[in-house]
Amino acid sequence: MKYQEIIKRLESSGSTKAVEGMKRFGITPRKAGVSMPVLRVMAKKIGTDHGLAGRLWEKETRILASMIEDPALTTGKRMDSWAAEFDYWEICDQCCMNLFWKTPHAWKKAAEWSSSKGEFVKRAGFALMAVLAWKDRTANDRDFERLLKFVKRNLRTSVKMS
């Protein structure tokens, strides 16, 4: 699928009713909402495309961008840039589940972002830890033990210990 065809399909698939439903869950898309099943079908049809993912991200078609981005080509800089633009929980979590955990930078970013002052970047750090625990079958206990210090540090700063 070509860029213009994707944009047209997204625009015709969106619904203001869906946006209203999303608002109940704190999801605040700027454009008409497109359901996850529609996005998954489109992503499968498009395949992996690093350049197209970047263009879609700029167009604020971010979940679809995270579905088609090539994890092997995703730089730490692109991850930081995208994470800095998260403005609601769903885009944060979807990027972690669809893309970030598959990159060679996942473990480093999980640790780094968990100490961020930005609400959604910090969330991305912890969401990424959760997704790594769920999906990374190559990880071992030692990998997760290294992340525990970041979890403990954030517990101390967010919850008054007695």
N, C-alpha and C positions, 0 to 999 in steps of 0.2 A: 504494500500500500504506500502511496505517495503522501507527502505531508498535507497537501490541500485536501485530498480525499479523506484523510484521517480527521482533519479539523471539521470538515462538513459532516462526517458521520457522527462525531462527538456532539456537534451542535444540534443535529436532528435527534440524537438519542437522549439528550438532556431533558430534564423536566423540573419546572419550578415547584411542583408538588414534592418531588424527591428532595429538593433543597430544603423545603419546609420540614420534612421528616428528619433530615440530617441535623437540622438546628436543635432538635430535641436531645441530640446526643453530643452537642457541642462541636459539631462539624460545620464549618463555615466556608464552603466553597464560594469563590467570587463569581463563578459562572454557573449555569444550570447544571444540576447534579446528574451524573451518569452512574448507573449502578455498577457494582463490582463485577457481576457476571458479564455485562456488556464489555467492560474494560478487559476482562480476561480473554474473551473471544477475540477481541481486536489485537491484544498483545500476541496471542498465539499466531494469528494470521500475519502480523507484521514481522515477528521474529526478533532477533537481537540486532540492534542498530545503534551504535554509540553516537553517531552524528545526529540522527533523528531524535534520539532521547534528549540531547542537549537543546534542540530546537523546540521540542514539546515542553520541556521544563520552562523555557523562556516564555512560552505561550500560556503558562500556568495550567498545563495539562500534566500535572506532576505525578500523579499515581501511575498513569500510563507510561510516563517517562521512566519511572523506577522499574516498571515491568519489562521494558525492552532494552534498557541500558546493558552494556556488556561489562560484567563484573571484572573481567581481566583487564579492561581498558580504563576502568574507573580509578582515577587518581585520588589520593588523600585530599588534595586541594579541591577537587570537584565535590567530594563528600562533605568537606567543611563548608563549602559554598552553599550546597543544597541544604545542609542542616541549619545553617544560619538563616535560611528563609522559611523554615517551618513556622507556621502560625496557628496550627491546631493539631490535636493529638493524632488524628487519623493519617495525615500525610507523614508525620513522624514515624508512626508504627508501620505503615505500609512500606516506606522506603527501607526501613530496617528489615522487614520480612521479605520483601521482594528482591532487594539488591544488596544492601550494605553487608550483610553477614557473609555473602559469597565473595567479597573482595579480599585481596591480600592484606588490606588495612584494617579489617574488622576488629581484631583484638586490640590493636593500638588505639583505635578510635573509641571503642567502648570504654577503655580506661580514661582516656583523655577527656572525652565529653562528659563523663560522670562527674567531673569537678567543675563544669561550666557554670557560669552565673546565669546564662540564658535558659529560660524555663524549658523550651522544647529541645534545645541542644542537650541539656542535661537529661531530659527524658529519653532522647535518642541513645545516650550512653547506656542507660539501664535497659531500655527496650532491646538494644543490640546484645547486651549480656544475656537477656532472656531468650532471644532468638538463637544465639550461639548455643546455649544450653539445650535448646529444643532440636536444632537442626544439624549442628556440626558434629558429625559422627567420628571425626578424626581427633577431636579434643580429648584430653585426659584430665584427671583430677587436678594435676599441677597447674594446668592452664586456668582452671576456675579458681583455684586457691589464690593465684596472683590477683584475680579480680576482687576477691573478698575484701582486701584492704580498702578498695575504693567504696565498696558497699558500707563497710564499718565506719569509714571516715564520714560518709554522708549521713549515716544514722546519728552520729555524734553531733553533727552540725544542724540537723533538722529536728531532732527530738532531744529534749532535755533529759539527760540520763540522771536517775536518782541514785 
